Amino acid sequence: MQSLHLRYGLSLYLVFILTLTGWSELKADESKPPQLLKMGTYHGDEVQAQDGEQWLGLFQLTGSKQFELRPTTLRIEAVTDPVLDEAGQQTGKKVTLKNESVEPLILVKNIETIRIGKVPTLRASFIPFLALHGGDTAIKNQKLKLNSSTTLLIDSLPILEPKTKKAFKRLMLTLVESETAQMLSIPTIHSDSEGQPGLLWVGDLDDDGYLDFLMNLSTHANVTHLSLFLSSYATRGNLIKKVVEWVTTGC
């Protein structure tokens, strides 16, 4: 009887902890699309999240190159938008986190295939899609392997622009799994492009044993176009699919 009371007490305690941490709110809502967010200050219509919502943050582990997904609570504050607001107005939104001392790489919500826990990470440093030829040692023939069957090939194609006569390197990304290969589409970039699109993160966010990516696809200096690609959403014949994107302009 004592053992039964103990198990009952532990069950109640677990229910209390899960409720306290907002676990129930972290389950993907199938009626809503996947959402992507970063800490920062934005135009009001660029942030649909509400103050106090529970999201999952992709945090880098202290003293490690690895990451983890963990629940966190949003703090959304009304602030003055220096571009759009007149005196006394506060249509901008500032996104921070409650009870967090570090900033996550991204925040996500309503993605069915991701779970709380450690996230295998192969690369979290920026690789630009275009760079001056010979000026970026990161763009070379390299392979990022998650396991024996899944590989990301990173290579570059030399380009000579007719107008400027400048030599550039165009990044080429190819995902390979066994006998299937998928070349990832990246934006068309020219030497006079003001933005710096590129690959931001490579790992296994959905913990299915296959590679996932986070990219910035913007070619404009004042625009950020974050795009998250997941293998667990891939359609037949493909290895990966863009699940959610979020576009913001400078504020």
C-alpha positions in Angstrom: 0.0 0.0 0.0 2.9 2.3 0.8 4.4 1.6 -2.6 1.1 2.4 -4.3 0.9 5.8 -2.5 4.5 6.5 -3.5 3.8 5.8 -7.2 0.6 7.9 -7.0 2.5 10.8 -5.4 5.3 10.6 -8.0 2.7 10.7 -10.8 1.1 13.8 -9.4 4.5 15.4 -9.0 5.3 14.7 -12.7 2.0 16.1 -13.8 2.7 19.2 -11.8 6.2 19.7 -13.2 5.1 19.2 -16.8 2.3 21.7 -16.3 4.6 24.1 -14.6 7.1 24.0 -17.5 4.4 24.4 -20.1 4.9 21.0 -21.7 1.4 20.8 -22.9 1.8 24.1 -24.8 4.9 22.8 -26.6 3.0 20.1 -28.5 2.6 21.1 -32.1 -0.8 22.6 -33.0 -1.7 20.9 -36.3 -4.2 23.7 -37.1 -1.3 26.3 -37.1 1.7 26.5 -39.4 5.3 26.0 -38.1 6.7 29.2 -36.7 10.3 30.6 -36.6 11.6 33.5 -34.6 14.8 35.2 -33.2 15.4 37.5 -30.3 15.5 41.2 -31.4 13.5 44.3 -32.2 11.1 44.2 -35.2 8.2 45.9 -37.0 5.0 45.0 -35.2 3.5 43.0 -38.1 6.6 40.8 -38.3 6.0 39.2 -34.9 2.8 37.1 -34.5 3.9 35.5 -31.2 2.3 36.6 -27.9 3.9 37.5 -24.6 4.2 34.5 -22.3 4.0 31.9 -25.0 6.1 28.7 -24.7 8.5 28.0 -27.6 11.5 25.8 -28.1 14.9 27.5 -28.3 17.9 26.0 -30.0 20.6 26.8 -27.4 24.3 26.2 -27.6 25.6 24.2 -24.7 28.1 26.0 -22.5 31.7 25.3 -23.4 30.6 23.1 -26.3 30.0 23.2 -30.0 26.8 21.2 -29.6 23.2 22.5 -29.1 20.0 21.5 -27.3 16.3 22.2 -27.7 14.7 23.4 -24.5 11.4 25.1 -23.6 11.5 28.8 -23.0 9.0 31.6 -22.4 8.7 34.6 -24.6 8.7 38.2 -23.4 7.1 40.5 -26.1 7.3 44.2 -25.4 5.9 47.1 -27.3 8.6 49.6 -28.4 9.0 52.6 -30.6 9.6 51.7 -34.2 12.2 54.3 -35.4 11.2 53.8 -39.0 7.4 53.9 -38.8 6.4 55.5 -35.6 5.5 59.1 -34.8 6.1 60.7 -31.4 4.4 58.7 -28.7 3.7 55.6 -30.8 5.0 52.1 -30.0 4.1 49.8 -32.8 7.4 47.9 -32.8 7.9 44.6 -30.9 11.0 43.6 -28.9 11.4 39.8 -28.5 13.4 38.5 -25.4 13.1 35.6 -23.1 12.1 35.3 -19.5 14.6 33.6 -17.1 17.3 33.1 -19.8 20.8 34.5 -19.7 21.8 33.3 -23.2 20.3 33.9 -26.6 19.3 30.9 -28.7 20.2 30.6 -32.3 16.5 30.4 -33.2 13.1 29.9 -31.6 10.6 27.4 -33.1 7.0 26.4 -32.5 4.4 24.1 -34.1 6.9 21.7 -35.7 5.6 18.2 -35.1 8.9 16.3 -35.6 11.1 18.0 -33.1 11.5 17.2 -29.4 13.3 18.6 -26.3 16.8 17.3 -25.9 20.3 17.5 -27.3 20.7 18.2 -31.0 23.6 16.7 -33.0 25.4 19.7 -34.7 28.0 19.5 -37.4 28.5 23.2 -38.1 27.2 26.4 -36.6 29.5 28.9 -38.2 28.4 31.0 -41.2 29.3 29.9 -44.8 28.4 32.6 -47.4 26.9 31.6 -50.6 29.2 33.9 -52.5 32.7 35.3 -51.7 35.6 36.8 -53.5 37.6 34.0 -55.1 40.4 33.0 -52.8 39.2 35.3 -50.1 37.2 32.7 -48.0 39.0 29.5 -46.9 35.7 28.1 -45.7 34.4 27.6 -49.2 36.3 24.5 -50.3 35.4 21.0 -51.2 34.4 19.5 -47.9 32.0 16.9 -46.5 29.8 17.1 -43.4 28.8 13.6 -42.4 26.1 12.9 -39.9 26.4 9.1 -40.2 27.6 6.5 -42.7 24.8 7.2 -45.2 24.1 10.9 -45.0 26.5 13.6 -46.3 26.4 17.2 -47.2 28.9 18.1 -49.9 30.0 21.7 -49.9 31.9 23.0 -52.9 32.2 26.1 -54.9 32.0 27.0 -58.6 34.4 29.8 -59.9 32.5 32.6 -61.6 34.0 35.5 -63.6 31.6 38.4 -64.0 31.7 40.0 -67.5 31.1 43.6 -66.2 33.5 43.8 -63.3 35.9 41.1 -64.4 36.0 40.0 -60.7 36.3 36.4 -59.8 33.9 34.9 -57.4 32.9 31.5 -55.9 29.3 30.3 -55.9 28.6 27.9 -53.1 27.2 24.5 -54.2 25.3 22.4 -51.6 24.5 18.8 -52.4 22.8 16.4 -49.9 23.7 12.7 -50.5 22.1 9.6 -49.0 23.0 6.2 -50.4 22.1 6.4 -54.1 19.9 9.6 -53.8 21.3 13.1 -54.2 19.5 16.5 -53.9 21.1 19.8 -54.9 19.8 22.6 -52.6 18.5 25.7 -54.3 20.1 28.9 -53.3 19.4 32.5 -54.4 21.0 34.1 -57.4 23.7 36.5 -56.1 25.7 39.1 -57.9 28.9 40.9 -56.9 26.9 44.0 -56.2 24.4 42.3 -53.9 24.3 44.1 -50.6 23.1 41.1 -48.5 25.1 38.1 -47.3 23.0 35.0 -47.7 24.5 31.8 -46.5 24.4 28.6 -44.5 24.0 29.3 -40.8 23.7 25.8 -39.1 23.9 22.1 -40.1 22.8 19.3 -37.8 19.9 16.9 -37.0 17.2 19.1 -35.4 14.4 16.5 -35.7 16.6 13.7 -34.4 15.8 11.3 -37.3 19.4 10.5 -38.3 19.4 12.8 -41.3 20.7 16.3 -41.9 18.8 19.6 -41.4 19.8 23.1 -42.3 19.2 26.7 -41.3 19.9 29.3 -44.0 19.6 33.1 -44.6 18.4 33.5 -48.2 18.3 37.3 -48.3 20.3 39.2 -50.9 19.5 42.6 -49.4 21.5 44.2 -46.6 18.5 45.4 -44.7 16.5 42.1 -45.0 16.8 38.8 -43.2 15.2 35.7 -44.7 15.6 32.8 -42.3 14.7 29.4 -43.8 14.6 26.1 -41.9 14.9 22.8 -43.9 14.1 19.5 -42.3 14.5 15.9 -43.5 11.5 14.7 -41.6 9.2 16.8 -43.9 10.9 15.6 -47.2 8.5 14.5 -49.9 9.0 11.3 -51.9 12.2 11.3 -53.9 13.7 14.2 -51.9 16.0 14.3 -48.8 14.9 17.6 -47.3 12.2 20.3 -47.5 11.8 23.9 -46.4 9.4 23.8 -43.5 9.2 27.4 -42.4 10.7 30.8 -43.3 10.6 34.2 -41.6 11.4 37.5 -43.4 12.1 40.7 -41.5 13.4 44.2 -42.5 15.6 46.5 -40.5 14.0 48.3 -37.7 
